[in-house]
Amino acid sequence: MNNIFLQGASVALSGLIITFTSLGLFAVIIYVLGRLFPFKEEQVKTEEPVEEAPASITEVEDDENIPAVIATAISYFRTKAHSSLGSSLESGKSGWWSAKRISSQQGRGIRIMRSGK
């Protein structure tokens, strides 16, 4: 029993040594590559933006319409993002599940027939 314990301990110890040695090796490689290829800030050429007049700007004259527009947009995006998972759970199992079950049962029947049971 002592031999089994020593064998397990030596395997665990060698695994830890290999793991941390490879981790240290990768850290050294990353450090060396960082020294060889230092990060350089890219100089972005700044061009003066061309000032174009917007096609049409409408000013909101009535501040009471803003909350209605926001509420309408929120309602629209909520209905668009609504999934039909709840309705499919309420309706029961889908046709895919039924077809897969029938297929698996047929395979089971063929195996039973081949085995002779």
Secondary structure as GFF3:
##gff-version 3
##sequence-region A 1 117
A	DSSP	alpha_helix	2	36	.	.	.	ID=ss1
A	DSSP	alpha_helix	65	81	.	.	.	ID=ss2
A	DSSP	alpha_helix	85	91	.	.	.	ID=ss3
A	DSSP	alpha_helix	95	115	.	.	.	ID=ss4
###
